[in-house]
Amino acid sequence: MFGTRPDGWIRLRLKSGVWLGGAFATMPDGSRSYAAGYPEEQDLYLVEAVEVDPQTGAFVLDEEGNPVPRGSAILIRWDEVEYLDFTEV
């Protein structure tokens, strides 16, 4: 799926129960998300983290209906992910 470089939103739950969310995208400044491919160690880099509800993982939205950015990125190891949801934009 990630080989086609889709732009979208990811929300995921870690095995610890923590929910995270972010943009899998290329940003206007040229920075971009990536998913490591075999044989590299499997991880996922989300270029822009967004706020999520800690209980449900639902995106926290602003008044215009857009996810609220956290101003940071996220690097996640695949073996820590229990559930991942991708919504293409």
C-alpha positions, 0 to 999 in steps of 0.5 A: 500500500505505501509503495504507491505513496498515497496521501492520507491520514493514519490513526493507530493503536500501539500494543500498549493501548496508546492511540496516535494519529498523523499525516502520511503525506508530502508537505509543502516544504518537501518533507514527507512520510515514509514506510520502511520496506523489506529488508530494512527494519520495519517502521513508519514515519508520519511527517505531521502528528495530530491530536487524537482522543486517547480513549477512542483514537478519533481525530480531534477536529478544529472548527473547519473539520480538519485534524488538529496538528501537534507540530511534531512528527512520529516515528513508530516501529511496526512491531509496536503497532496493534491496529492501523487505519488509513484514510486516503485524501 
